[in-house]
Amino acid sequence: MACRTICQLLQRRLASSATSVRLSAAEVRGRRSAVFSREQARQRSLYPRTEKIEVTLQIPGLQGTLLVMNKGLSTPHSCARHLTEWYVTSSALALVDGKPWSLHQPLTQSCSLSLLTFKDTDPLLVNQAYWRSCAALLGQVLLDAFKEDFSVELLRLPEVLVTSGAFCCDVVLDPQLDAWNPSEESLRSLTRGAQQLIHRDLPWEPLEVAPPVALEVFSHSSDTHLRCVFIHVYGTHTHSCLTLYLSLRCGDHVLLSGGPLVARTGLCSQYEVTAIHPLGEGKWGLHRRAQGLSLPLQQQAHHTVWRKLRSRAEKLVEVPTGSTNEAISDTLTLPSAPEQTPPHTPQQ
Amino acid sequence: MRLTIQMLISHGRVARKMGLGPESRINMLRNILTGLVRHERIETTRGRADEVRFYAEKLIDYAKKGDTDEKAMKMANFWLTEKDLIPKLFKVLAPRFETQPKAYTRMARIPNRENLDKAAMAVLEYKGNPFPPLQTAKRDNELTLINQLLKGYREQRAQQARQDVL
């Protein structure tokens, strides 16, 4: 009996020390991407035979057009490709049976489809999705920007209203960088990194995953606590552990998101990282909020207007944090820590 | 004067020739101007509309002086062939444009006339007329991304202005 408890204690201690071994950022990315690809392949293999589904289009001018597509393989993007090139380039989000649906997510049953653009009469969903995508891009740029010696952890991508003026991304940088404040030159180089990503026109591949898989994707993060909070922040707004999380891959990076993102990075045209504000000491170090401003290809602004919007985006954006998030994350960090011992015991 | 070839070439000459001669031109413009004052929106050829604009605005400037003014009354009497429009000019049109310093008319081009001459046509109107607008300014949807950002910007500016006042 005593032997067993000692063994368990040893396992937990050794497991925790295994997770605290710092893997290089590139390796972490590669592993996350590998898990993502594995899960994607598994979900595709759920449909071994190509079955057909009927998709009715609800686009102005093409009401009631019926498309026969493949189940589990065809995406709204492939439906748009059956129409004209304009639909492919201009559509940012899709509405499947009234639900917002990412353009690259496969369709699983016969449904009605409508493609949303930035110039619709009601582009609220598209605007919100675009803001989320720009925040995701900002997170990706920050992860890539620093040297290998410094660790960068994304805390969360808060849901901000478009009228607040800027999208935000909460990060925690390496403790060695606590005294660092970004200068204009560093912000400009971050902007350049973002512009390079935009120029590569990478698609955001979505994947709905179950919580254990999501935990596995992020299991190689350097700090278990960060990972748990990151996941539970997105779990709380649905208040259920059985919901699927939307995981997205862009290039090599995998991240979690609170809702669908737009189709690809090439849809952004004007993009600038405007500021990085320190938020104060939090549980995992100095929290910082990186903010940016962006406009899509179809809605470019004149440079005078852009300058005014940018000066507003430099100011700190207050994000209303729900108190439930913190409470639930505190109670749920403890049970999830032992969950991690099974994946790591084989290493010993 | 010397009868040169240059006299036949009209490069850089801005004054238009209309009708049979200068007097005919003035008479024609007078008729068009009377029609404009009566109906407040008329349709003519482009050249005539452009010419009348100058005289229409000058007439309003004279009307603003008031009907007791000797010169203003003489001008109104000359330019308006239908004399029942003189009270309309002084009592309706002049008060309408009291606050504006200039630009009382608006000209919009329309498709060519259907007749054999296919003349280029235009619509000339006094601003503030009771008819529905000629051209509505195409405004982008209020809910687009850039308009939402600008709305937030304007609200913030208004809030700051209010805080500065306090």
Contacts between the chains, C-beta under 8 A, distances in Angstrom:
chain1	res1	chain2	res2	distance
A	118	B	144	6.4
A	118	B	145	6.2
A	119	B	140	7.9
A	119	B	141	7.1
A	119	B	144	6.6
A	120	B	141	7.7
A	121	B	141	6.1
A	121	B	143	7.6
A	122	B	143	6.3
A	123	B	141	7.3
A	123	B	143	5.8
A	123	B	144	5.8
A	123	B	145	7.0
A	124	B	143	6.2
A	126	B	145	7.9
A	127	B	143	7.7
A	127	B	144	7.7
A	127	B	145	4.8
A	127	B	148	6.4
A	130	B	145	6.5
A	162	B	145	6.3
A	162	B	148	4.6
A	162	B	149	6.5
A	162	B	152	7.4
A	163	B	148	5.4
A	163	B	149	7.3
A	163	B	151	6.0
A	163	B	152	3.6
A	163	B	155	7.4
A	164	B	152	6.3
A	165	B	149	6.5
A	165	B	152	5.2
A	165	B	153	6.8
A	165	B	156	7.3
A	293	B	149	8.0
A	295	B	145	6.6
A	295	B	146	6.1
A	295	B	149	7.9
A	296	B	145	6.6
A	299	B	144	6.2
A	299	B	145	5.4
A	299	B	146	4.7
A	301	B	146	5.8
A	305	B	146	7.8
A	305	B	150	7.3
A	308	B	153	6.3
A	309	B	149	5.5
A	309	B	150	7.3
A	309	B	153	6.1
A	312	B	152	7.6
A	312	B	153	5.3
A	312	B	156	6.3
